[in-house]
Amino acid sequence: MPPAKGSRIGRPRSNPRPLDGPPRDEVVKVASRLFASQGFGSTTMRQIAEQSGLSPSSVYYYFGSKDEILEAIVAEVNRVSLDRLAAINADGGEPAVRLFRLIRFDVEVLCRLPYDINEISRLAALQEERFATFWKERQQLNDEVEELVAAGIADGSLLEVDPRLAALSILADDEAVQNWFRPVGEHHLRGRDDPATGDYAPEEIGEFLATQTLGALLRHRSSLARVRREADRLDAAD
């Protein structure tokens, strides 16, 4: 029985340099970087192969076209946060803590992406049928965040806001900070005043935005420190 596609060893590589991971993952990583830097339409399979250290035939062994590579990238955009939210909900805890954990995770993951999340949405919109799952999971993520906000309102920990609008704003903020954080070509917004300390890390940005968002939503802001401590405890246990 042949191995599953994701576990294939693949064809010989044209470049003997060590890979960071399995060849298929390397193709996805390189393609996402190229799509982000020069656009989907301007990127060729040959360029992807060259920068992956693979022959073009090896790339085609894993993916039949650029569209298939894009599908692999798009599939992870919402799924990662949905899977994380499922794990957070399984851990239990009050809604405010679960919301803090999700925002912190979502922002950190988004800020680590090598491509613009907004560009992925635009590309997916050009092929509605092909990326139907993307739009379905995007709505699912919004709905589940809305349910989490509504639960926080019901237990008295969050202010009585419109939960649907709150969910939209939370997810929009998560994606917007990624857009401003990531470099575009040679353009990058300034980081800390002291360059010796380096740029802001995705973990710091996630922590900051989760704190800012929950601070604005909590009925009693004085409970924010306790929410953060409980989120830290549960994340450490994971």
Order of alpha helices (4+ residues) and beta strands (2+ residues): alpha-alpha-alpha-alpha-alpha-alpha-alpha-alpha-alpha-alpha
